[in-house]
Amino acid sequence: MEKHALRWWALAVVVLAVLVDMIDNQIVAVALPTIRRELGTGESALQWISAGYALGFALTLITGGRLGDRHGTKKLFVAGMVVFTAASLAAGLAGHVGVLIAARVVQGAGSGLMVPQVLSFVHAEFDERERPRAMTWYAAAFPLGGLAGPLLGGALTEADLFGTGWRAIFLVNLPIGVLALAGALVTMPGRPGFVRHRMDPGGLALLTAALFAVFFPLVQGRELGWPAWSIVLLAAAVPLFGGFAWHQRLQFRRGGEPLLPPDLVRQLAGSQAVLLCVNTAVGVFFVLTLHLQLGLGFSPWEAALTFAPSTLGIVAGNVLAMRLAPKLGRSFTAGAVAVLLAGLVVLAVLVSWSGPALRGWVLLMPVIAVGLGMGAVLNALFGASMARIRPEQAGAASGIVNTTVQLGTATGIALSGTIFFTRLDGGSAAATAGALAVSAGVLVLALLLTAALPVRQPSVPQSQAVG
């Protein structure tokens, strides 16, 4: 396939979309008290302003990836960006909390359509020599967007731009969305899809039900004190996923086109297990933010600035992964997990020992270490996940990878948040240290699971190399 002349410009456009998505995942948290005051909403509705986006996003990622395989990456990216931008406008103009929640769910669905196309685009348009560099930009967008969200949310809410107040956190997406749409139309190649079979409706229904049974309790259960229905739904996810796996094997044996081909799932199992554990562990930063604000009296802006130095580590980790991960394979990934683990352990010790006397500057080095480990391991795992993926499976693989990231994040927030609030009677520092200790245990499991990764990151055969 001939190299597309504007592929690097197109990469900047699609990575911008991932960055905006990650920012929107986090940006609303700081503005919730203001939204509650102005719209007069209750606690449950307030939770849905955050949860609605996460749920809409998670439920559409794999479907969005598969639609990209069928109809083409550019078409789905543009469609997703149109939906996301229109929903951002609706959220910014919302006069009732119900409209705001609905707009947030649609925002998430729009992101779920466009985000899987980014990894598919990288896989299709860059050859084996260029791909690590392109993957570095993609991998960096996840943690950087997560860190920028609270900072930008606090800054926009306090700035009260043109009297818009909290609405600016949604309206700011309009110029970005228009810019990304124009950029995608000009720079992205309009290649056709690879898959000619129709979508698997039975598989889609089973997968959506299974993902809902997992994500809905994870994003709502902790806030509501884990009611019985949340446990029942989580338990129901097991037979639903089992039914989905059986249905996919049946489709494959009959010569159809499964939503998730069984051979692809087997190929990705090892890397996704490690990726799930890593994202579950770093969900503890939700608790760290609570500790700094509720326990130590930091403002949202001060809390965000405390974690800002991790961007230095993220950039360095991504550069290291670009150069070393393909050569060292699982040894590099294990080393990156170990650095991340060490950073969390030091954070736990500092939080526990310092108590109410803790200051943000004390956390500087472990915060940078966490960023270094996170940037390195995400880049390495994204690369390992997409290695030797056939072009017609790139969208499905991208959907799996992004769903794993979301599942890990939701699990991490639910797990660490539950531990934090359960132990809060013993003090904020003790509760936070407990959550950090559990997250460290999850990273120990991730370290053990790296043994299932390939010794070396497999290279793409020339017959499969594209770009």
Secondary structure, 3 states (H helix, E strand, C coil): CCCCCCHHHHHHHHHHHHHHHHHHHHHCHHHHHHHHHHHCCCHHHHHHHHHHHHHHHHHHHHHHHHHHHHHCHHHHHHHHHHHHHHHHHHHHHCCCHHHHHHHHHHHHHHHHHHHHHHHHHHHHHCCCCCHHHHHHHHHHHHHHHHHHHHHHHHHHHHHCHHHCHHHHHHHCHHHHHHHHHHHHHHHCCCCCCCCCCCCCHHHHHHHHHHHHHHHHHHHHCCCCCCCHHHHHHHHHHHHHHHHHHHHHHHHHHCCCCCCCCHHHHHHHHHHHHHHHHHHHHHCCHHHHHHHHHHHCCCCHHHHHHHHCCHHHHHHHHHHHHHHHHHHHCHHHHHHHHHHHHHHHHHHHHHHHHHHHHCCHHHHHHHHHHHHHHHHHHHHHHHHHHHCCCCHHHHHHHHHHHHHHHHHHHHHHHHHHHHHHHHCHHHCHHHHHHHHHHHHHHHHHHHHHHHHHCCCCCCCCCCCCCCC
